[in-house]
Amino acid sequence: MNLNELFQQQGMGIMATASKNGGVNTAIYARPHVIDEQTMVWGMTEGRTYRNITENPQASFLFKASGPGFSGVRLALELVKTEESGPMLAKIKENADSTVGPGTGAAVTHAAWFTVTEVRPLI
């Protein structure tokens, strides 16, 4: 499965994380920036998802492509690093401003880089 092609489609993504104590959080998330088939980057705010990945680097991302049926993917992820500045974060902020609305990118304070550890079909 070509993840770069998949994430060009419209759809809905959900990121799941857990705190160091096992408290689970799920949140709707944008499609990732695909660096390569093993590396994905998401913009994050100061919310629960970000706090959880700083305590527990394991996460999961589910993406369901728009349209009939169940086209999509489930990714197991491991946090590699976060960035609070730099070209990737600037690109994510700019993208948020242009796709969600002006000023939206200001809330994005982190670029979270993940390694894809497993790719599974949606169903």
N, C-alpha and C positions, 0 to 999 in steps of 0.2 A: 504494500500500500504506500503510495506517495503522499506523505503528510503535507508537503508544500502545496500540492494540487488540491487536496482535501480542504485545507484551510483557506483556499481562495473562494470557496463556496460560502453562501450565507448559511447561518445556522445558530444554534445556541450551545454555549459551553458552560460547564459547571466544574469548578475547582473544589476538591475536598481535601481538607487538612485536619490534623489533630495536634493538640497541645502536648507538652511533655507528660501531662497527667492523663492523656487519652480523651480529653474533651474534643468532640468532632465538630467541625464547621464545614458547611457547604455554602458556596456563593456563585452567582452567575458571573462569568468572566468572558472577556473578549477572546477572540482567536489569538493564538500566540504569534510572535515573530519567529519564523522558522530560520534558524541559522544553517542547520543541516538536519538530516533525518534523526540525529541523536541529540540535538541541542535546540531547546525552545526558550524563548524569553517572554515574560509577561510583565506589564506595568502593574504596580501595586500601590495602594494607599497605606495609611497607618492603621488599617483595620485588623480584624481578627485573623484573616488569612495570613497576612504578613507576620503578625506576632507568632502564629503557630509555626510557620516554616523556620523562624529563627530559633525555636525550641526543638523542633522535630523536622528534619529536612525531607521527610517522605511526604509526597502528595499524590493526588490522582486528578486527572482531567478527563472529563467525558464531553465529547462533542457530537451533537446530532445535527446533521445537515438538514436544511429546509427541504420541504417537499414530502411526497408520500413515502411510506416505507421507513426503514430504519438504517439509513446510510449514515455512517459515522465511525467513531473510534473511542476506545478507552485507553488512556496512557497512564502508566505508572511512572512517577517522576522522583528524582532526587535533586535537591537544591545543590548547586555548585557554588554560587556566589550571588551577592546582591550589590548593586551599584546605586549610589545616591547622586551621581553626576555622570557626565560623559555623553558621547554621541548616541548610544542606544536609548538612554533615558530621554534625551532631547527628541529623538525620532518618535518614541512612544507618546510623549506629551503632545507633539505636533499632530500625530495621528488621532489622538483623542479629541483634540480641538476641532479637527476637520470632520470627523465622523459622528461624534456625539453632540458637540456644540462648543462654541467659543468659551474659553475659560475652564473647560473640563480637565484639560491636561494639568492645570495647576495643582489639582488634588493628588496627582500621581507623583510619588516621592521616591519610588524604588523601581529599578529594573531587576527582576529576579530571573536568574539563569538556571535552567534545569537540564539535567541529562535524562533522556528517555530510557528507562530501564526495562520497559515491557510495552508492547503494542498489542492490543486485543481488539477484535471486532466489537461493534456496539452490541450486537446480539449473537 
